[in-house]
Structure formats: structure tokens, C-alpha cells
Amino acid sequence: MKTLIIIVIVTIVGLVGYGFVSNSISNAATTSTSIVSDANTYAYSISGEVMKEGTYVLPSGATMYDLLTAAGGVSNNADTLAYDTSFVLRQSDKSYYIAPQVDVSDTCTTEKIAKVNINKADAETIHEVSGLSSSLSNALVAFRASTFFGALEMVKDVSGIGPATYLAIRNKITLFSAE
């Protein structure tokens, strides 16, 4: 009987303690994600090969450099050809991604991901990217005739490229060439 009472008391204390910790974590998460911005600041999220993924409030006119600095910089695996530090963040894109050089989902891989420069490559070369049809490759080339791709997210501005296609190609494209 004493054992049963002890088990019940330990269980109650554990549940109360869990409730307190869970509530504290929930409140902390709410506090950190309650981003306040005004007419002169905007909240931008960044993920991928950065030191601290998250959402950061930056002033109007902030650049990718400012966002990367807020995120603690890039990791050693960041593909420096896939982002432009001078790119002025767009209010329409609230989330940015820094692509990897090497696919880290396979821990044995040390070979760099084959990529295509969407600002320079012809439609045929762009079509080699898995996930892009011939018509989408042509649409990318036509779009860049009037607009330089300054961020990977800008490919979503091309007619026919939605979120799913963007996710499928974002690790396979760059903005610059290694030359």
C-alpha cells in the first residue's frame, strides 16, 4: 500500500513539474516568435546553412548581409555562389534559404552538389536540373532577361514555379559561377 501511495505522489509531482516546465517553454516560444515590426522594420526568416536559423526583425532596406549577420553567419557548408550579400531583402519574401555545397542528408557524401547558374546558363542547361521542365527552363531564361536573380527565392516569381518546384530545385541552382 505504501508503495502505491509513493507511486501516486511521485506521478502527481512529476505531472505538476512537467506542466510547469511545458508551460514555461510554451511561454518562451511565444515570446521569441512574437515578432513586432513597424512601418520601418520587417520580420525575415532564414534557414539552411546558417548558424542560427530563425526570424529576425530588420530595418527597411536591409540586405542579405544584414540577415546573415543577425543569424550568426553561414556554416562551412554554405554555398557562397547561391546568395548575394548585397541583395536588398524584399518585403514580398519573408523567408530566405542558404543552400548547401554538399548534401548533408547522406553523412558519407563529400562530393559537392551539381548546380546550375540560373543567371547565366542557357535553357538547355537549366533543363538538366531535376524538377524543371523545358517550358520552365525557357520561362526562367525569359524572366532573367529583365530581372537578375538576386536570391534563390526569386525563382518563385517565374510563372509556373510554385513552392513545390522551388523546394525541389533550390539546392541545385546558384546565382553566380565559380569562374
Secondary structure, 3 states (H helix, E strand, C coil): CHHHHHHHHHHHHHHHHHHHHHHHHHHHHHHHHCCCCCCCEEEEEEEECECCCEEEEEECCCEHHHHHHHCCCECCCECHHHCCCCCECCCCCCEEEECECECCCCCCCCCECCCEECCCCCHHHHHCCCCCCHHHHHHHHHHHCCCCCCCHHHHHHCCCCCHHHHHHHCCCEECCCCC
